[in-house]
Amino acid sequence: MSAEQNIDSGLIEEIIRDCFWGDYSYSADDIKKELDSGDERFRLFLFSKILNNSRYPSKYIRALFNENEVRFFLSKIPERQGERASIRRQLVRANVLGEISEIKGLKWRIR
C-alpha cells in the first residue's frame, strides 16, 4: 500500500475489535501511522493478526495490502500451522489473489 492512500478509520477500528481482542492498546491513529511508515515488520504483524483472528480476513487484507504484499506475507508465515490456519491461508489466496485450489472440507460453487 502506498503511503498516500487514505485508510478509513472505521475500517481500522473494526480490525482492532475483530483481531486484537484487548491484548494490545493500538488506536486507529497508531495503526494508520505504522502503516504509513512502511515498517515491514509491523505490516507483517498486522497481516498475521488479521489472517489468524479476523472474521473477515480477505476483506481487511484486500483493503490494506496490495497483491505483491499479500504474496510476500503469505510466504513469510510458516506453513506448518494447523488445519484452520491452512484453510484461512487458502481462502485468502482464493479471495484476494484469485488463486483457487481445492480446500479440504470446502467446495467452490458457481452461482
C-alpha positions in Angstrom: 0.0 0.0 0.0 1.3 3.4 -0.8 1.8 5.9 2.0 -0.5 8.4 0.2 -3.5 6.0 0.3 -6.1 7.2 2.8 -7.2 4.4 5.1 -10.7 4.6 6.6 -10.6 5.0 10.4 -13.8 3.0 10.7 -12.1 0.0 9.0 -9.1 0.2 11.3 -11.5 0.3 14.3 -13.2 -2.8 13.0 -9.8 -4.6 12.7 -8.8 -3.6 16.2 -12.1 -5.0 17.6 -12.0 -8.1 15.4 -8.3 -9.0 15.6 -6.6 -7.7 18.8 -9.0 -8.8 21.5 -7.7 -6.3 24.0 -4.2 -7.8 24.1 -2.6 -4.6 22.5 -3.5 -1.0 23.1 -3.4 0.3 19.5 -5.6 3.2 18.4 -6.8 3.6 14.8 -4.3 6.5 14.5 -1.4 4.4 15.8 -2.1 1.7 13.2 -2.5 4.3 10.4 0.8 5.9 11.3 2.5 2.5 11.4 1.1 1.5 8.0 2.1 4.9 6.5 5.6 4.4 7.8 6.1 1.4 5.6 7.5 -0.7 8.5 7.6 -4.2 7.0 7.7 -5.9 10.4 4.5 -4.1 11.6 2.8 -4.8 8.3 3.6 -8.5 8.6 2.4 -8.4 12.3 -0.9 -6.8 11.3 -1.3 -9.1 8.3 -0.8 -12.2 10.6 -3.2 -10.8 13.2 -5.9 -10.3 10.5 -5.2 -13.7 8.9 -5.4 -15.6 12.2 -8.0 -13.7 14.2 -10.4 -11.9 11.8 -13.9 -13.0 10.9 -13.3 -11.3 7.5 -9.6 -11.7 6.7 -10.0 -11.3 2.9 -12.0 -8.1 3.3 -9.3 -6.4 5.6 -6.3 -7.8 3.7 -7.7 -6.6 0.4 -8.3 -3.1 1.8 -4.8 -2.7 3.4 -2.3 -4.6 1.2 -1.6 -4.9 -2.5 -1.3 -8.3 -4.2 2.5 -8.4 -4.1 2.5 -7.7 -0.3 -0.1 -10.5 0.2 2.0 -13.0 -1.7 5.2 -11.9 0.2 3.5 -12.0 3.7 1.9 -15.4 3.0 5.3 -16.7 2.1 6.7 -15.4 5.4 4.1 -17.1 7.6 5.1 -20.7 8.4 3.1 -23.4 6.6 3.3 -25.8 9.5 0.4 -24.2 11.3 -2.8 -26.2 12.0 -5.6 -27.1 9.6 -7.6 -24.0 10.4 -4.7 -21.7 9.6 -4.1 -23.6 6.4 -7.7 -23.2 5.3 -7.7 -19.5 6.1 -4.5 -19.0 4.1 -6.0 -20.8 1.1 -9.2 -18.7 1.4 -7.2 -15.5 1.3 -5.2 -16.8 -1.7 -8.5 -17.5 -3.5 -10.4 -14.4 -2.5 -7.6 -11.8 -2.7 -5.2 -13.3 -5.3 -7.7 -15.4 -7.4 -5.5 -18.5 -6.8 -8.3 -21.0 -6.4 -7.3 -24.5 -5.3 -9.3 -27.3 -3.7 -9.6 -26.9 0.0 -10.4 -30.0 2.1 -13.9 -29.7 3.5 -14.9 -26.8 1.3 -16.2 -26.8 -2.3 -16.3 -23.9 -4.6 -19.7 -23.3 -6.4 -20.5 -21.1 -9.3 -23.6 -19.0 -8.5 
